[in-house]
Amino acid sequence: MQPVNINDIKLREVVKGFTGHYYHAEGISIGWLDAVAGHTVPLHSHVHEQVSYVQEGKLLFIIEGKEFILEAGMVITIAPNQVHSATAITDCKLVDVFTPVREDYK
């Protein structure tokens, strides 16, 4: 495998206000995202385990009906099939890791 500059990976809009670059390895996908204040990833679930890290900003997660406010330096794990959403309270920089690979993000 050769090194890749994430800025060379095509930018993907997950939903309006959440865009990022996604890198896929054999067993994981990792995304570096920017989120615009006030925008939301609506309630959804997927078969992937997800780890979300807030690098900058403040983000509201709702997971199975419970609210969690994450600020810079905080991380949370979302188990497979848990219903969740995310709202950017401020502009954010995020890192999301999924296992298994997000084939739908390739």
Buried (B, 14 or more C-beta within 10 A) or exposed (E): EEEEEEEEBEEBEBEEBBBBBBEBEEEBBBBBBBBEEEBBBEEEBBEBBBBBBBBBBBBBBBBEEEEBEBEBEBEBEBEEEBEBEBBBBBBBBBBBBBBEBBEEBE
